[in-house]
Amino acid sequence: MFIVAYDIDGVILHHAVPPRQTVNADYYCRFLQHHLCPALRRKRRHLGVQNPIILHDNAKSHTTAAVKDLLRRWQWEILEHPPYSPDMIHAITSIEDLALSIQHVNLRWKEVSHDDKLWKNAIFEPGDTLTDEDVVQHLKNMPALRAFSATQGTKMKLLIDTLCNSCREVQRLDLHKTYMLRTMSAQLQSAQLLGQCKSLTTLSFDGSHGYVVKGMLEPVADGCPSLQHIHLGYCEFSADDIRYLLEKKKHQLLSFSAKFFFFTGIFKFLSECTKLEHLHIENDNDNLTYDDIHPLKQLTNLKYFALQYFFKYVPFLQHLNVSSCHCLGIPDSRTSVYVAN
């Protein structure tokens, strides 16, 4: 490791830190006394008359009382370094570079790259240029990843296995169309892995179409203890799977959305989700009766409520008990009903 001192005129000093030496406050004071000061006398003689202004970062070895006292005795002015903000890294580099390059520069950058603040709102969404093997390599180098949007690839089980084992704090997972058109056995194996994600709060199949093997949601229902948001998209999950999921998670689900043929009885199970705040349903079943959707009156905590293609039930829906609900969307009386009292 090197300590480099420079000013507007160029480099003043390169100092090689001995192997296995920690740059603590004591070592940094010795560096200032026995290396930097002599170099300044040789190369910047004018600073003997004008006391220098020193800028270093907020590392502990730079901000201890011993270092401050030493610089104060020398009458050096300390220029305040702005607080470290990890979020700024995303403005100058990609999440891929952060995973594969930056964290391997040195120990300090490794610490920076694992900062929780840095990953809090970061989403890894692989592009078309990355193969499944590339994505696996990235995931293995993203232990603090919180959100993964799987838009490409074919090896669903491999990617979910890597995600669950390498990114143990992942909270959000979006699975898109290309990940659902797989063999039945691969879907079940992937579901078993998903159920092991203890920190997962949001699972989304938005953008996905096609048949899903029966039993796909059971491991998720039995596992995923932190799950609060489930979005089923256009996937054709079995009625038994959806019933089982809602029954198992009814005391923790905060949001539910789906866009498919709704079976008789689903609204009863939805009405038992006592904490539900967000409900968005697109219906493709013209045979539903008033009795089928009547249980929705029990949902009193809704903040977002959108029912599409329920226009034949307008008289009933307008009397639902959703007084605190604030509905979003594009109202269209011909095809949709957005209810808010």
Disulfide bonds with the S-S distance in Angstrom:
none
